[in-house]
Amino acid sequence: MQAWIEHKLIKPNSIEKRDYQVSLASKAFENNTLIVLPTGLGKTTIALLVIAETLTKSRKRCLFLAPTKVLVHQHYSFLKDYLEIADISMITGEDIRSERERSWDNSVICATPQTTRNDLQKELIKPDDFSLVIFDEAHRAVGDYAYCDIASLVKEHGTRMVGMTATIPSDQMRAREIVNNLGIKKIETRDESSTDVSAYIHQTKIEWIHVEMPAVLKHVRSNLISALQSRTRELKQKGIVRDVNVTAGELIRAREYLHRNMSAANALYTAIRISHALNIFDTQGVTSFLRFCDRLQEKGGMGVKKLFLDTHFKNAYELAGGLEKSGIEHPKVDKLKEILNSVKGKILIFTSYRDSVEVLHGKLNSMGFSAGYLIGKAGARGLKQSAQVDAVDKFRSGEYSALVATQVGEEGLDISECNLVVFYDNVPSAIRFVQRKGRTGRKAPGRVVVLVTKDTIDEAYYWISQKKMKQSKSMVGKMNRMIGKEESISLDRFMNN
């Protein structure tokens, strides 16, 4: 018999009782806690439980932060549906000051971090106004991201802080930065192997599908490699890199060595651009590569004009233009069509580039699929909040059988259960891998297909993400030991003073 959460501030018979969610919420209520829970296991429900209990103990406000307007809207709708209170508000950068002033007076506020930070700095709200602040997608709490400033302001007033994320970084320095920035006292984690979680999930099968570039694409690729290596040879001669064959990441990091020989700047920045163009060509296809090149020409910059006069790069660009006119894109497109024709139900396709989203969206609709797309808003490009919500709703209702999405579809959005998740490209990130994978396997056995272009960065990125996932699992224990050790040292100092 199904059990329901019983709480005076949660609507009766509305939230299924799951012991692991109750346990995590209880721990978060007691201490500043970082909750690490894979996508699809109900982090928002845990937030609801913590908020409900906090409201019974404090007259101060509860603040639920999320990095995008669409996520804020989603959390707001969820809390409105299940909390037995009326004064819940939503605040984003689209709201004018007078509207925000009224909204900040509510008991529960769902807001974007940038707007919250601005209003704190303008003293529209005070750091001690809140008894609870929840940081969704807490792995963003690094560097100069708004989460860091907000946490720094509120932590001095005894505000309970709760972070939520699908996984923590595999890098110890980055993980420690998150813990310190949010004042975390304990990290609590669950995953598919946890005994109290396994009853609520299904196994997800991950399949690698390799594709081979045809000769015409390899010809473009060889020209790009020649253009790149002419620069990396120069960089090696000038002591900026150690090897002719270097990754895009190594080239970016090499910028810190330019002080040794500033005459290498042109070659280095050109090499970075070519390396990025090569990665796009390898993993995305002809049109995305051409669009990147066109934007590069429009934007200009050091060495750009000279780059397009380079024999090898010019050949690659012109050959790609001919391929696009002939309708040749990337072998992944044909493989994607084959996969989609074999699947019934909802299919979610992830790619890292907006250009690829637009290309795939057009290709799928021309093939007869009812496909939508989901990208964020950046400047004049992208989808506004209302259009993003509309795309998700149409996919959830079945109007779209396929949805092509960038990273905005990875972070927390309630896109609903998918029969298949396709990685059109790979990402060297444990967090993003877990987020993508978590879109399937909730109500029925899940399936993930990873498309890999042979002998390209696709293969390397997959292995990097798998390695980082293993490191992330061990990082929780390391961070908890670090927190315990630091608290012990602090207590000893206090006792000896």
C-alpha angles and dihedrals in degrees: 000000000000116000124212133209110260114206130135092234096046120077112254119259092004107105122050112232112241115178095216091054092049091048094049092046091051092052092047091052091055101044143014096274137184109212114204110194128151119247113278098032097099113263089161091057089053089051089051091053093049092047093048093051093044091053090056092054104038139040092209123099130269118225122201112192127195129174099236135045091236092054090048090052090049093051091046092052091047094052092045089053097050111024119088093223131089104207100083118131141184124219127188136152089271091071120091120232097259091053091048092050090058093043094052089062093069125102094240124032127186109199148159115254097233093056092044092051091048092050091048091051091048088049091237083134131017128233091238093055091090133071092184135027120184118197111203116201086019093181085083091069094104137100114359096334112140093246089070095055093044093050091047091054099046101037092073090064099057093256114166109242124199125184124197127194141150092237138345123245118276089223110090095211092052093045091049091050091056092048093049096043093053095040091239117187098179138017115214119191141181131175141170091289095055111112094226092050104043094080091063101050140057131221116271118212116213118204127190114212115188123204127192124221113240118237094261091058092044088056091058090045094052090054091051091049091050091051090049097047093051086063097041090051088056091047091051091050090052093049097247097116131022099220139031090230105065134152126243089252092054090050092051091049090049089070089083089064096055090099086074091063120002090185086076093063096094093050093046098050091044090050090052090053094047092047091052091047090051092051091051092048092048098047106026111027146237102313096047089050092051093048090051090051092048092052089047091056092047094049096044122186139154111347097351096120090047091048093060089052091054107112096226097043092044090051091051092050095047094044090051090050090055092049092052091053089051091053095249112143119151133314088244090071094060091043090051091053090050092051095046092050089057096052131076119203135025121347125194118197121196125200130164098225132069091214090058091049090056093045095048093043090055094044094049094049091048088053091056101260119134096233132171131186137223124202133151128249117262118165112306093342129079138030126311119233094264092051092049091051090047092052092050092047092051091050092047092050093048097249086120116045091189132034123193112204144175125211091299086075092053101059112081101298113150095236090156130232116328127201091211137016117198123199101207086185136010129248125208091225131103092202095054093043091054092045093051094044092049092069091081137043098050104112099012138010108301133222130206123187118197115198112210128185106216118249095007140104087277090077094045093049092053093054092044091054092049092050092049092050090057091047091049092056092056091043093072091063092046092051094047090051090049091051092048092049093049092048090050091052091048091050092049090052091049093049092048095050 
